């Protein structure tokens, strides 16, 4: 008896889900043609502003540690390794590389710093 009750409940849920999906599809089809045209126009208008904004946003969103690491990388135009960055920031020699690595990964993801691998050595340069 428990199994049959479970089957009935599952069938009701499946029917309910199918009805809900159908309703959502109808809403999307009704709204889509109206929403597409304004979205395209706003993207065209916003595109020139978006090109200038990333540099400003990248510097505003930095934590103090990331800003300190970025300043050190900018001072060394030829490139610097994570241990050198940590030592320049005043960290102990044993912790220097690991201290700078997390901040460098975030900066590389944002496109502020370039990661250059030369054999087994890794250097970071500011863009």
MOPAC internal coordinates of N, CA, C and O (Angstrom, degrees):
PM7 1SCF
backbone

  N    0.0000 0     0.00 0     0.00 0    0    0    0
  C    1.4459 1     0.00 0     0.00 0    1    0    0
  C    1.5254 1   111.67 1     0.00 0    2    1    0
  O    1.2310 1   120.20 1   144.57 1    3    2    1
  N    1.3007 1   117.23 1   -35.43 1    3    2    1
  C    1.4594 1   120.13 1   179.40 1    5    3    2
  C    1.5207 1   110.95 1   -66.82 1    6    5    3
  O    1.2310 1   120.08 1   140.96 1    7    6    5
  N    1.3104 1   117.45 1   -39.04 1    7    6    5
  C    1.4570 1   121.10 1  -178.99 1    9    7    6
  C    1.5298 1   110.36 1   -66.12 1   10    9    7
  O    1.2310 1   120.12 1   137.94 1   11   10    9
  N    1.3083 1   117.38 1   -42.06 1   11   10    9
  C    1.4568 1   119.59 1   179.84 1   13   11   10
  C    1.5301 1   110.76 1   -65.31 1   14   13   11
  O    1.2310 1   120.37 1   142.15 1   15   14   13
  N    1.3046 1   116.90 1   -37.85 1   15   14   13
  C    1.4721 1   120.12 1   177.90 1   17   15   14
  C    1.5232 1   109.96 1   -63.84 1   18   17   15
  O    1.2310 1   120.92 1   138.33 1   19   18   17
  N    1.3392 1   115.84 1   -41.67 1   19   18   17
  C    1.4554 1   120.82 1   179.15 1   21   19   18
  C    1.5277 1   110.92 1   -61.88 1   22   21   19
  O    1.2310 1   120.22 1   138.61 1   23   22   21
  N    1.3285 1   117.18 1   -41.39 1   23   22   21
  C    1.4585 1   121.23 1   179.26 1   25   23   22
  C    1.5199 1   111.32 1   -63.80 1   26   25   23
  O    1.2310 1   120.76 1   137.77 1   27   26   25
  N    1.3216 1   116.15 1   -42.23 1   27   26   25
  C    1.4642 1   119.84 1   179.09 1   29   27   26
  C    1.5214 1   110.99 1   -62.72 1   30   29   27
  O    1.2310 1   120.71 1   137.15 1   31   30   29
  N    1.3122 1   116.24 1   -42.85 1   31   30   29
  C    1.4638 1   119.99 1   179.72 1   33   31   30
  C    1.5224 1   110.54 1   -63.77 1   34   33   31
  O    1.2310 1   120.22 1   137.20 1   35   34   33
  N    1.3277 1   117.18 1   -42.80 1   35   34   33
  C    1.4557 1   120.52 1   179.24 1   37   35   34
  C    1.5209 1   111.89 1   -63.84 1   38   37   35
  O    1.2310 1   120.09 1   140.38 1   39   38   37
  N    1.3156 1   117.44 1   -39.62 1   39   38   37
  C    1.4640 1   120.41 1   177.89 1   41   39   38
  C    1.5210 1   111.07 1   -63.69 1   42   41   39
  O    1.2310 1   120.24 1   138.27 1   43   42   41
  N    1.3259 1   117.14 1   -41.73 1   43   42   41
  C    1.4599 1   120.58 1   178.20 1   45   43   42
  C    1.5270 1   110.90 1   -63.18 1   46   45   43
  O    1.2310 1   120.69 1   138.72 1   47   46   45
  N    1.3290 1   116.28 1   -41.28 1   47   46   45
  C    1.4639 1   119.96 1   178.94 1   49   47   46
  C    1.5203 1   111.25 1   -64.40 1   50   49   47
  O    1.2310 1   120.10 1   137.32 1   51   50   49
  N    1.3226 1   117.41 1   -42.68 1   51   50   49
  C    1.4583 1   120.68 1   179.44 1   53   51   50
  C    1.5168 1   111.46 1   -62.48 1   54   53   51
  O    1.2310 1   120.36 1   139.36 1   55   54   53
  N    1.3388 1   116.91 1   -40.64 1   55   54   53
  C    1.4581 1   120.46 1   178.15 1   57   55   54
  C    1.5183 1   109.88 1   -64.76 1   58   57   55
  O    1.2310 1   120.96 1   138.66 1   59   58   57
  N    1.3270 1   115.76 1   -41.34 1   59   58   57
  C    1.4611 1   120.39 1  -179.09 1   61   59   58
  C    1.5272 1   110.56 1   -64.96 1   62   61   59
  O    1.2310 1   120.24 1   139.75 1   63   62   61
  N    1.3292 1   117.14 1   -40.25 1   63   62   61
  C    1.4632 1   121.73 1   179.99 1   65   63   62
  C    1.5252 1   110.43 1   -66.37 1   66   65   63
  O    1.2310 1   120.04 1   138.80 1   67   66   65
  N    1.3446 1   117.52 1   -41.20 1   67   66   65
  C    1.4634 1   120.52 1   179.10 1   69   67   66
  C    1.5162 1   110.95 1   -62.65 1   70   69   67
  O    1.2310 1   120.32 1   139.31 1   71   70   69
  N    1.3338 1   117.00 1   -40.69 1   71   70   69
  C    1.4655 1   121.14 1   178.92 1   73   71   70
  C    1.5211 1   109.98 1   -65.35 1   74   73   71
  O    1.2310 1   120.00 1   138.55 1   75   74   73
  N    1.3248 1   117.60 1   -41.45 1   75   74   73
  C    1.4604 1   121.51 1  -179.85 1   77   75   74
  C    1.5310 1   111.07 1   -65.18 1   78   77   75
  O    1.2310 1   120.21 1   138.18 1   79   78   77
  N    1.3326 1   117.21 1   -41.82 1   79   78   77
  C    1.4653 1   120.34 1   178.96 1   81   79   78
  C    1.5213 1   110.93 1   -64.11 1   82   81   79
  O    1.2310 1   120.24 1   139.40 1   83   82   81
  N    1.3090 1   117.14 1   -40.60 1   83   82   81
  C    1.4600 1   120.95 1   179.59 1   85   83   82
  C    1.5271 1   110.56 1   -63.28 1   86   85   83
  O    1.2310 1   120.59 1   139.74 1   87   86   85
  N    1.3285 1   116.48 1   -40.26 1   87   86   85
  C    1.4621 1   120.41 1   179.29 1   89   87   86
  C    1.5246 1   110.94 1   -66.04 1   90   89   87
  O    1.2310 1   120.34 1   140.23 1   91   90   89
  N    1.3012 1   116.95 1   -39.77 1   91   90   89
  C    1.4671 1   120.92 1   179.24 1   93   91   90
  C    1.5236 1   110.49 1   -65.75 1   94   93   91
  O    1.2310 1   120.21 1   138.57 1   95   94   93
  N    1.3267 1   117.21 1   -41.43 1   95   94   93
  C    1.4638 1   120.33 1   179.03 1   97   95   94
  C    1.5181 1   111.33 1   -61.86 1   98   97   95
  O    1.2310 1   120.45 1   139.54 1   99   98   97
  N    1.3273 1   116.74 1   -40.46 1   99   98   97
  C    1.4636 1   120.17 1   178.87 1  101   99   98
  C    1.5149 1   110.63 1   -63.66 1  102  101   99
  O    1.2310 1   120.13 1   138.00 1  103  102  101
  N    1.3286 1   117.36 1   -42.00 1  103  102  101
  C    1.4627 1   121.09 1   179.63 1  105  103  102
  C    1.5191 1   110.79 1   -64.19 1  106  105  103
  O    1.2310 1   120.53 1   137.66 1  107  106  105
  N    1.3207 1   116.59 1   -42.34 1  107  106  105
  C    1.4614 1   121.04 1  -179.78 1  109  107  106
  C    1.5210 1   110.24 1   -64.75 1  110  109  107
  O    1.2310 1   119.92 1   137.98 1  111  110  109
  N    1.3161 1   117.76 1   -42.02 1  111  110  109
  C    1.4526 1   120.96 1  -179.58 1  113  111  110
  C    1.5178 1   110.93 1   -66.48 1  114  113  111
  O    1.2310 1   119.83 1   144.23 1  115  114  113
  N    1.3113 1   117.94 1   -35.77 1  115  114  113
  C    1.4537 1   121.04 1   179.18 1  117  115  114
  C    1.5203 1   111.94 1   -72.16 1  118  117  115
  O    1.2310 1   120.20 1   142.38 1  119  118  117
  N    1.3031 1   117.22 1   -37.62 1  119  118  117
  C    1.4628 1   121.39 1  -176.16 1  121  119  118
  C    1.5221 1   112.78 1   -85.43 1  122  121  119
  O    1.2310 1   119.16 1   150.70 1  123  122  121
  N    1.3138 1   119.20 1   -29.30 1  123  122  121
  C    1.4553 1   122.56 1  -172.48 1  125  123  122
  C    1.5281 1   113.92 1   -57.15 1  126  125  123
  O    1.2310 1   117.88 1   130.22 1  127  126  125
  N    1.3391 1   121.65 1   -49.78 1  127  126  125
  C    1.4558 1   119.61 1  -177.65 1  129  127  126
  C    1.5305 1   113.21 1   -62.06 1  130  129  127
  O    1.2310 1   120.01 1   145.90 1  131  130  129
  N    1.3057 1   117.60 1   -34.10 1  131  130  129
  C    1.4520 1   120.27 1   179.93 1  133  131  130
  C    1.5212 1   111.46 1   -74.26 1  134  133  131
  O    1.2310 1   119.54 1   144.64 1  135  134  133
  N    1.3229 1   118.47 1   -35.36 1  135  134  133
  C    1.4562 1   122.13 1  -175.19 1  137  135  134
  C    1.5247 1   112.60 1   -80.73 1  138  137  135
  O    1.2310 1   119.01 1   157.38 1  139  138  137
  N    1.3128 1   119.49 1   -22.62 1  139  138  137
  C    1.4515 1   122.05 1  -174.62 1  141  139  138
  C    1.5236 1   111.74 1   -68.56 1  142  141  139
  O    1.2310 1   119.72 1   135.62 1  143  142  141
  N    1.3059 1   118.13 1   -44.38 1  143  142  141
  C    1.4549 1   119.99 1  -175.11 1  145  143  142
  C    1.5235 1   112.86 1   -64.91 1  146  145  143
  O    1.2310 1   117.83 1   131.75 1  147  146  145
  N    1.3295 1   121.73 1   -48.25 1  147  146  145
  C    1.4578 1   119.76 1   178.12 1  149  147  146
  C    1.5225 1   112.76 1   -64.01 1  150  149  147
  O    1.2310 1   119.38 1   146.07 1  151  150  149
  N    1.3207 1   118.78 1   -33.93 1  151  150  149
  C    1.4602 1   121.09 1  -179.92 1  153  151  150
  C    1.5195 1   110.77 1   -64.47 1  154  153  151
  O    1.2310 1   119.93 1   140.02 1  155  154  153
  N    1.3167 1   117.74 1   -39.98 1  155  154  153
  C    1.4616 1   120.96 1  -179.97 1  157  155  154
  C    1.5203 1   109.88 1   -66.81 1  158  157  155
  O    1.2310 1   119.92 1   137.96 1  159  158  157
  N    1.2967 1   117.75 1   -42.04 1  159  158  157
  C    1.4585 1   121.01 1  -179.60 1  161  159  158
  C    1.5195 1   111.06 1   -64.30 1  162  161  159
  O    1.2310 1   119.60 1   138.84 1  163  162  161
  N    1.3300 1   118.37 1   -41.16 1  163  162  161
  C    1.4537 1   120.11 1  -179.09 1  165  163  162
  C    1.5191 1   111.05 1   -69.36 1  166  165  163
  O    1.2310 1   119.65 1   145.79 1  167  166  165
  N    1.3324 1   118.27 1   -34.21 1  167  166  165
  C    1.4495 1   120.08 1   177.40 1  169  167  166
  C    1.5175 1   110.85 1   -65.33 1  170  169  167
  O    1.2310 1   119.90 1   140.49 1  171  170  169
  N    1.3043 1   117.79 1   -39.51 1  171  170  169
  C    1.4599 1   121.12 1   179.80 1  173  171  170
  C    1.5225 1   110.29 1   -66.11 1  174  173  171
  O    1.2310 1   120.16 1   139.98 1  175  174  173
  N    1.2971 1   117.29 1   -40.02 1  175  174  173
  C    1.4540 1   120.58 1   179.74 1  177  175  174
  C    1.5199 1   111.62 1   -71.19 1  178  177  175
  O    1.2310 1   119.51 1   144.73 1  179  178  177
  N    1.3322 1   118.54 1   -35.27 1  179  178  177
  C    1.4476 1   122.33 1  -175.72 1  181  179  178
  C    1.5296 1   112.81 1   -82.48 1  182  181  179
  O    1.2310 1   119.10 1   162.88 1  183  182  181
  N    1.3060 1   119.33 1   -17.12 1  183  182  181
  C    1.4579 1   122.28 1  -174.98 1  185  183  182
  C    1.5321 1   113.78 1   -58.71 1  186  185  183
  O    1.2310 1   117.78 1   133.75 1  187  186  185
  N    1.3423 1   121.84 1   -46.25 1  187  186  185
  C    1.4534 1   119.36 1  -179.80 1  189  187  186
  C    1.5329 1   112.28 1   -63.34 1  190  189  187
  O    1.2310 1   119.70 1   145.19 1  191  190  189
  N    1.3029 1   118.17 1   -34.81 1  191  190  189
  C    1.4591 1   120.94 1   179.52 1  193  191  190
  C    1.5198 1   110.52 1   -69.78 1  194  193  191
  O    1.2310 1   119.83 1   144.65 1  195  194  193
  N    1.3212 1   117.93 1   -35.35 1  195  194  193
  C    1.4569 1   122.02 1  -177.10 1  197  195  194
  C    1.5263 1   111.91 1   -65.40 1  198  197  195
  O    1.2310 1   119.65 1   151.13 1  199  198  197
  N    1.3363 1   118.27 1   -28.87 1  199  198  197
  C    1.4502 1   120.28 1  -179.36 1  201  199  198
  C    1.5321 1   111.27 1   -69.46 1  202  201  199
  O    1.2310 1   119.20 1   144.38 1  203  202  201
  N    1.2924 1   119.13 1   -35.62 1  203  202  201
  C    1.4555 1   121.63 1  -179.13 1  205  203  202
  C    1.5217 1   111.61 1   -83.94 1  206  205  203
  O    1.2310 1   119.37 1   155.73 1  207  206  205
  N    1.3079 1   118.81 1   -24.27 1  207  206  205
  C    1.4545 1   122.40 1  -173.12 1  209  207  206
  C    1.5286 1   115.65 1   -71.19 1  210  209  207
  O    1.2310 1   117.25 1   143.30 1  211  210  209
  N    1.3407 1   122.85 1   -36.70 1  211  210  209
  C    1.4493 1   120.56 1  -172.95 1  213  211  210
  C    1.5235 1   115.18 1   -55.76 1  214  213  211
  O    1.2310 1   119.38 1   142.52 1  215  214  213
  N    1.3186 1   118.79 1   -37.48 1  215  214  213
  C    1.4606 1   120.05 1   179.67 1  217  215  214
  C    1.5243 1   110.57 1   -64.07 1  218  217  215
  O    1.2310 1   120.04 1   137.44 1  219  218  217
  N    1.3084 1   117.53 1   -42.56 1  219  218  217
  C    1.4578 1   121.28 1  -179.60 1  221  219  218
  C    1.5193 1   110.58 1   -68.00 1  222  221  219
  O    1.2310 1   120.26 1   135.53 1  223  222  221
  N    1.3284 1   117.12 1   -44.47 1  223  222  221
  C    1.4610 1   121.65 1  -178.65 1  225  223  222
  C    1.5162 1   110.27 1   -63.45 1  226  225  223
  O    1.2310 1   120.03 1   138.93 1  227  226  225
  N    1.3424 1   117.54 1   -41.07 1  227  226  225
  C    1.4544 1   120.72 1  -178.02 1  229  227  226
  C    1.5239 1   110.89 1   -62.25 1  230  229  227
  O    1.2310 1   119.76 1   141.63 1  231  230  229
  N    1.3171 1   118.07 1   -38.37 1  231  230  229
  C    1.4498 1   119.88 1  -178.72 1  233  231  230
  C    1.5166 1   111.69 1   -78.28 1  234  233  231
  O    1.2310 1   119.62 1   149.13 1  235  234  233
  N    1.2992 1   118.33 1   -30.87 1  235  234  233
  C    1.4610 1   121.46 1  -179.75 1  237  235  234
  C    1.5170 1   110.52 1   -72.29 1  238  237  235
  O    1.2310 1   119.44 1   143.39 1  239  238  237
  N    1.3284 1   118.68 1   -36.61 1  239  238  237
  C    1.4541 1   123.18 1  -173.57 1  241  239  238
  C    1.5339 1   113.13 1   -83.17 1  242  241  239
  O    1.2310 1   119.18 1  -176.62 1  243  242  241
  N    1.3057 1   119.17 1     3.38 1  243  242  241
  C    1.4551 1   121.38 1  -176.75 1  245  243  242
  C    1.5189 1   111.84 1   -80.16 1  246  245  243
  O    1.2310 1   121.61 1   -37.14 1  247  246  245
  N    1.3361 1   114.52 1   142.86 1  247  246  245
  C    1.4577 1   119.91 1   173.83 1  249  247  246
  C    1.5294 1   107.77 1   -78.79 1  250  249  247
  O    1.2310 1   119.79 1   -14.89 1  251  250  249
  N    1.3209 1   118.00 1   165.11 1  251  250  249
  C    1.4732 1   119.08 1   178.80 1  253  251  250
  C    1.5335 1   112.77 1   -58.09 1  254  253  251
  O    1.2310 1   120.65 1   141.88 1  255  254  253
  N    1.3225 1   116.36 1   -38.12 1  255  254  253
  C    1.4723 1   119.83 1   178.56 1  257  255  254
  C    1.5203 1   110.72 1   -64.99 1  258  257  255
  O    1.2310 1   120.33 1   135.29 1  259  258  257
  N    1.3463 1   116.98 1   -44.71 1  259  258  257
  C    1.4583 1   120.67 1   178.76 1  261  259  258
  C    1.5183 1   110.86 1   -63.21 1  262  261  259
  O    1.2310 1   120.28 1   141.53 1  263  262  261
  N    1.3277 1   117.06 1   -38.47 1  263  262  261
  C    1.4652 1   120.56 1   179.16 1  265  263  262
  C    1.5234 1   110.46 1   -65.34 1  266  265  263
  O    1.2310 1   120.43 1   139.57 1  267  266  265
  N    1.3296 1   116.78 1   -40.43 1  267  266  265
  C    1.4571 1   120.86 1   178.28 1  269  267  266
  C    1.5278 1   110.68 1   -63.56 1  270  269  267
  O    1.2310 1   120.37 1   135.69 1  271  270  269
  N    1.3160 1   116.90 1   -44.31 1  271  270  269
  C    1.4701 1   121.48 1   178.54 1  273  271  270
  C    1.5259 1   109.96 1   -63.44 1  274  273  271
  O    1.2310 1   119.98 1   136.70 1  275  274  273
  N    1.3161 1   117.64 1   -43.30 1  275  274  273
  C    1.4652 1   121.39 1   179.63 1  277  275  274
  C    1.5272 1   111.03 1   -62.08 1  278  277  275
  O    1.2310 1   119.84 1   139.01 1  279  278  277
  N    1.3200 1   117.90 1   -40.99 1  279  278  277
  C    1.4643 1   121.25 1   178.12 1  281  279  278
  C    1.5312 1   111.18 1   -61.88 1  282  281  279
  O    1.2310 1   120.60 1   138.68 1  283  282  281
  N    1.3184 1   116.46 1   -41.32 1  283  282  281
  C    1.4633 1   120.70 1   179.51 1  285  283  282
  C    1.5262 1   110.35 1   -66.09 1  286  285  283
  O    1.2310 1   120.09 1   138.55 1  287  286  285
  N    1.3341 1   117.44 1   -41.45 1  287  286  285
  C    1.4700 1   120.83 1   179.16 1  289  287  286
  C    1.5225 1   110.42 1   -65.33 1  290  289  287
  O    1.2310 1   120.24 1   140.62 1  291  290  289
  N    1.3157 1   117.15 1   -39.38 1  291  290  289
  C    1.4778 1   120.35 1   179.24 1  293  291  290
  C    1.5213 1   111.91 1   -65.85 1  294  293  291
  O    1.2310 1   119.92 1   148.07 1  295  294  293
  N    1.3265 1   117.76 1   -31.93 1  295  294  293
  C    1.4623 1   121.12 1   178.90 1  297  295  294
  C    1.5255 1   111.62 1   -68.30 1  298  297  295
  O    1.2310 1   120.34 1   152.27 1  299  298  297
  N    1.3240 1   116.95 1   -27.73 1  299  298  297
  C    1.4646 1   122.35 1  -179.57 1  301  299  298
  C    1.5168 1   109.40 1  -105.84 1  302  301  299
  O    1.2310 1   120.54 1   -92.29 1  303  302  301
  N    1.3248 1   116.57 1    87.71 1  303  302  301
  C    1.4597 1   122.20 1  -174.71 1  305  303  302
  C    1.5233 1   112.28 1   -66.34 1  306  305  303
  O    1.2310 1   119.68 1   150.44 1  307  306  305
  N    1.3343 1   118.21 1   -29.56 1  307  306  305
  C    1.4582 1   120.53 1  -178.18 1  309  307  306
  C    1.5238 1   112.81 1   -77.97 1  310  309  307
  O    1.2310 1   120.19 1   167.71 1  311  310  309
  N    1.3349 1   117.24 1   -12.29 1  311  310  309
  C    1.4652 1   122.25 1   178.84 1  313  311  310
  C    1.5205 1   110.73 1   113.58 1  314  313  311
  O    1.2310 1   120.63 1   -27.87 1  315  314  313
  N    1.3117 1   116.41 1   152.13 1  315  314  313
  C    1.4536 1   121.47 1  -178.59 1  317  315  314
  C    1.5231 1   108.87 1  -147.31 1  318  317  315
  O    1.2310 1   120.57 1   -32.87 1  319  318  317
  N    1.3262 1   116.52 1   147.13 1  319  318  317
  C    1.4603 1   120.71 1  -179.73 1  321  319  318
  C    1.5417 1   110.12 1   -88.92 1  322  321  319
  O    1.2310 1   119.76 1   -16.06 1  323  322  321
  N    1.3379 1   118.06 1   163.94 1  323  322  321
  C    1.4603 1   120.82 1  -177.06 1  325  323  322
  C    1.5276 1   114.10 1   -58.91 1  326  325  323
  O    1.2310 1   120.59 1   144.01 1  327  326  325
  N    1.3282 1   116.48 1   -35.99 1  327  326  325
  C    1.4743 1   118.91 1   179.13 1  329  327  326
  C    1.5230 1   110.67 1   -66.15 1  330  329  327
  O    1.2310 1   120.50 1   139.57 1  331  330  329
  N    1.3208 1   116.65 1   -40.43 1  331  330  329
  C    1.4620 1   120.49 1   177.61 1  333  331  330
  C    1.5204 1   111.97 1   -63.46 1  334  333  331
  O    1.2310 1   120.78 1   142.86 1  335  334  333
  N    1.3200 1   116.11 1   -37.14 1  335  334  333
  C    1.4679 1   120.55 1   178.19 1  337  335  334
  C    1.5242 1   110.01 1   -65.26 1  338  337  335
  O    1.2310 1   120.71 1   134.52 1  339  338  337
  N    1.3346 1   116.24 1   -45.48 1  339  338  337
  C    1.4612 1   120.38 1   179.56 1  341  339  338
  C    1.5165 1   112.35 1   -63.09 1  342  341  339
  O    1.2310 1   120.58 1   138.81 1  343  342  341
  N    1.3311 1   116.49 1   -41.19 1  343  342  341
  C    1.4633 1   119.73 1   178.40 1  345  343  342
  C    1.5257 1   111.15 1   -66.44 1  346  345  343
  O    1.2310 1   120.27 1   141.39 1  347  346  345
  N    1.3203 1   117.08 1   -38.61 1  347  346  345
  C    1.4671 1   120.81 1   178.25 1  349  347  346
  C    1.5235 1   111.30 1   -65.81 1  350  349  347
  O    1.2310 1   120.69 1   152.21 1  351  350  349
  N    1.3426 1   116.29 1   -27.79 1  351  350  349
  C    1.4597 1   120.80 1   179.60 1  353  351  350
  C    1.5312 1   111.76 1   -83.41 1  354  353  351
  O    1.2310 1   120.26 1   174.13 1  355  354  353
  N    1.3414 1   117.11 1    -5.87 1  355  354  353
  C    1.4544 1   119.85 1   177.22 1  357  355  354
  C    1.5182 1   114.63 1    94.49 1  358  357  355
  O    1.2310 1   119.83 1  -161.73 1  359  358  357
  N    1.3080 1   117.93 1    18.27 1  359  358  357
  C    1.4685 1   121.69 1   179.13 1  361  359  358
  C    1.5321 1   109.93 1   -84.58 1  362  361  359
  O    1.2310 1   121.22 1   -18.20 1  363  362  361
  N    1.3418 1   115.26 1   161.80 1  363  362  361
  C    1.4556 1   120.24 1   175.28 1  365  363  362
  C    1.5178 1   109.34 1   -66.87 1  366  365  363
  O    1.2310 1   120.76 1   -25.39 1  367  366  365
  N    1.3363 1   116.16 1   154.61 1  367  366  365
  C    1.4614 1   120.14 1  -176.41 1  369  367  366
  C    1.5298 1   112.02 1   -62.50 1  370  369  367
  O    1.2310 1   119.93 1   143.68 1  371  370  369
  N    1.3261 1   117.75 1   -36.32 1  371  370  369
  C    1.4613 1   120.62 1  -178.02 1  373  371  370
  C    1.5287 1   112.36 1   -72.12 1  374  373  371
  O    1.2310 1   119.62 1   152.68 1  375  374  373
  N    1.3331 1   118.33 1   -27.32 1  375  374  373
  C    1.4653 1   122.24 1  -177.28 1  377  375  374
  C    1.5323 1   113.32 1  -101.05 1  378  377  375
  O    1.2310 1   119.72 1   171.35 1  379  378  377
  N    1.2980 1   118.13 1    -8.65 1  379  378  377
  C    1.4659 1   122.27 1  -168.84 1  381  379  378
  C    1.5261 1   113.19 1   -57.07 1  382  381  379
  O    1.2310 1   119.86 1   130.08 1  383  382  381
  N    1.3196 1   117.88 1   -49.92 1  383  382  381
  C    1.4726 1   120.55 1  -175.64 1  385  383  382
  C    1.5257 1   111.52 1   -66.78 1  386  385  383
  O    1.2310 1   120.33 1   135.19 1  387  386  385
  N    1.3183 1   116.98 1   -44.81 1  387  386  385
  C    1.4680 1   119.62 1  -178.21 1  389  387  386
  C    1.5253 1   110.98 1   -68.69 1  390  389  387
  O    1.2310 1   119.72 1   149.70 1  391  390  389
  N    1.3201 1   118.15 1   -30.30 1  391  390  389
  C    1.4679 1   121.41 1   178.60 1  393  391  390
  C    1.5192 1   110.63 1   -64.18 1  394  393  391
  O    1.2310 1   120.37 1   139.34 1  395  394  393
  N    1.3110 1   116.90 1   -40.66 1  395  394  393
  C    1.4645 1   120.93 1  -175.41 1  397  395  394
  C    1.5246 1   113.31 1   -85.13 1  398  397  395
  O    1.2310 1   119.55 1   157.88 1  399  398  397
  N    1.3151 1   118.47 1   -22.12 1  399  398  397
  C    1.4644 1   121.51 1  -172.21 1  401  399  398
  C    1.5194 1   113.40 1   -61.19 1  402  401  399
  O    1.2310 1   119.71 1   134.74 1  403  402  401
  N    1.3318 1   118.16 1   -45.26 1  403  402  401
  C    1.4698 1   120.61 1  -177.78 1  405  403  402
  C    1.5266 1   111.38 1   -62.10 1  406  405  403
  O    1.2310 1   120.51 1   135.46 1  407  406  405
  N    1.3091 1   116.62 1   -44.54 1  407  406  405
  C    1.4671 1   120.37 1   179.60 1  409  407  406
  C    1.5311 1   110.72 1   -65.82 1  410  409  407
  O    1.2310 1   120.68 1   141.61 1  411  410  409
  N    1.3273 1   116.30 1   -38.39 1  411  410  409
  C    1.4645 1   119.92 1   179.57 1  413  411  410
  C    1.5266 1   111.81 1   -65.30 1  414  413  411
  O    1.2310 1   119.92 1   143.03 1  415  414  413
  N    1.3256 1   117.76 1   -36.97 1  415  414  413
  C    1.4669 1   120.46 1   178.26 1  417  415  414
  C    1.5182 1   110.54 1   -62.73 1  418  417  415
  O    1.2310 1   120.22 1   135.32 1  419  418  417
  N    1.3364 1   117.19 1   -44.68 1  419  418  417
  C    1.4664 1   121.01 1   179.59 1  421  419  418
  C    1.5244 1   110.49 1   -63.65 1  422  421  419
  O    1.2310 1   120.51 1   137.20 1  423  422  421
  N    1.3182 1   116.64 1   -42.80 1  423  422  421
  C    1.4666 1   120.19 1  -179.79 1  425  423  422
  C    1.5295 1   111.10 1   -65.74 1  426  425  423
  O    1.2310 1   120.20 1   143.62 1  427  426  425
  N    1.3165 1   117.22 1   -36.38 1  427  426  425
  C    1.4672 1   120.60 1   178.44 1  429  427  426
  C    1.5294 1   110.50 1   -68.84 1  430  429  427
  O    1.2310 1   119.91 1   142.40 1  431  430  429
  N    1.3309 1   117.77 1   -37.60 1  431  430  429
  C    1.4648 1   121.07 1   177.57 1  433  431  430
  C    1.5221 1   111.05 1   -64.30 1  434  433  431
  O    1.2310 1   120.38 1   141.69 1  435  434  433
  N    1.3173 1   116.88 1   -38.31 1  435  434  433
  C    1.4636 1   121.01 1  -179.09 1  437  435  434
  C    1.5203 1   111.93 1   -77.34 1  438  437  435
  O    1.2310 1   120.03 1   167.22 1  439  438  437
  N    1.3174 1   117.55 1   -12.78 1  439  438  437
  C    1.4564 1   120.63 1   177.86 1  441  439  438
  C    1.5095 1   113.82 1    85.41 1  442  441  439
  O    1.2310 1   119.77 1  -160.49 1  443  442  441
  N    1.3098 1   118.03 1    19.51 1  443  442  441
  C    1.4619 1   122.05 1   179.82 1  445  443  442
  C    1.5212 1   109.92 1   -88.91 1  446  445  443
  O    1.2310 1   120.89 1   149.25 1  447  446  445
  N    1.3396 1   115.91 1   -30.75 1  447  446  445
  C    1.4592 1   122.33 1  -176.61 1  449  447  446
  C    1.5246 1   108.44 1  -124.66 1  450  449  447
  O    1.2310 1   120.53 1   -35.81 1  451  450  449
  N    1.3206 1   116.59 1   144.19 1  451  450  449
  C    1.4658 1   121.81 1   178.31 1  453  451  450
  C    1.5228 1   109.55 1  -106.06 1  454  453  451
  O    1.2310 1   120.88 1   -47.66 1  455  454  453
  N    1.3381 1   115.92 1   132.34 1  455  454  453
  C    1.4591 1   121.80 1   179.53 1  457  455  454
  C    1.5186 1   108.12 1   -96.37 1  458  457  455
  O    1.2310 1   120.25 1   -55.66 1  459  458  457
  N    1.3357 1   117.13 1   124.34 1  459  458  457
  C    1.4587 1   122.45 1  -178.83 1  461  459  458
  C    1.5180 1   108.21 1  -121.37 1  462  461  459
  O    1.2310 1   120.48 1   -57.17 1  463  462  461
  N    1.3349 1   116.69 1   122.83 1  463  462  461
  C    1.4609 1   120.95 1   179.69 1  465  463  462
  C    1.5115 1   108.95 1  -104.68 1  466  465  463
  O    1.2310 1   121.04 1   -56.57 1  467  466  465
  N    1.3336 1   115.62 1   123.43 1  467  466  465
  C    1.4607 1   121.73 1   178.39 1  469  467  466
  C    1.5258 1   107.53 1  -120.89 1  470  469  467
  O    1.2310 1   120.93 1   -85.13 1  471  470  469
  N    1.3235 1   115.83 1    94.87 1  471  470  469
  C    1.4628 1   120.03 1  -176.09 1  473  471  470
  C    1.5172 1   109.44 1    68.09 1  474  473  471
  O    1.2310 1   120.56 1    59.81 1  475  474  473
  N    1.3321 1   116.54 1  -120.19 1  475  474  473
  C    1.4627 1   120.35 1   178.21 1  477  475  474
  C    1.5212 1   111.71 1   -94.65 1  478  477  475
  O    1.2310 1   119.93 1   176.04 1  479  478  477
  N    1.3223 1   117.73 1    -3.96 1  479  478  477
  C    1.4649 1   121.74 1  -179.46 1  481  479  478
  C    1.5173 1   110.53 1   -94.27 1  482  481  479
  O    1.2310 1   120.80 1   -32.42 1  483  482  481
  N    1.3376 1   116.07 1   147.58 1  483  482  481
  C    1.4499 1   122.27 1   177.87 1  485  483  482
  C    1.5156 1   107.95 1  -124.17 1  486  485  483
  O    1.2310 1   120.60 1   -52.38 1  487  486  485
  N    1.3316 1   116.46 1   127.62 1  487  486  485
  C    1.4569 1   121.98 1   177.55 1  489  487  486
  C    1.5185 1   109.14 1  -119.77 1  490  489  487
  O    1.2310 1   120.76 1   -28.85 1  491  490  489
  N    1.3089 1   116.14 1   151.15 1  491  490  489
  C    1.4532 1   122.05 1   177.47 1  493  491  490
  C    1.5130 1   108.69 1  -121.25 1  494  493  491
  O    1.2310 1   121.50 1   -45.47 1  495  494  493
  N    1.3625 1   114.73 1   134.53 1  495  494  493
  C    1.4643 1   121.37 1   177.38 1  497  495  494
  C    1.5184 1   108.47 1  -126.38 1  498  497  495
  O    1.2310 1   120.87 1   -34.04 1  499  498  497
  N    1.3255 1   115.94 1   145.96 1  499  498  497
  C    1.4633 1   121.23 1   176.90 1  501  499  498
  C    1.5201 1   108.61 1   -78.60 1  502  501  499
  O    1.2310 1   121.15 1   -35.50 1  503  502  501
  N    1.3170 1   115.40 1   144.50 1  503  502  501
  C    1.4714 1   120.01 1   178.55 1  505  503  502
  C    1.5046 1   110.86 1   -94.27 1  506  505  503
  O    1.2310 1   120.10 1   180.00 1  507  506  505

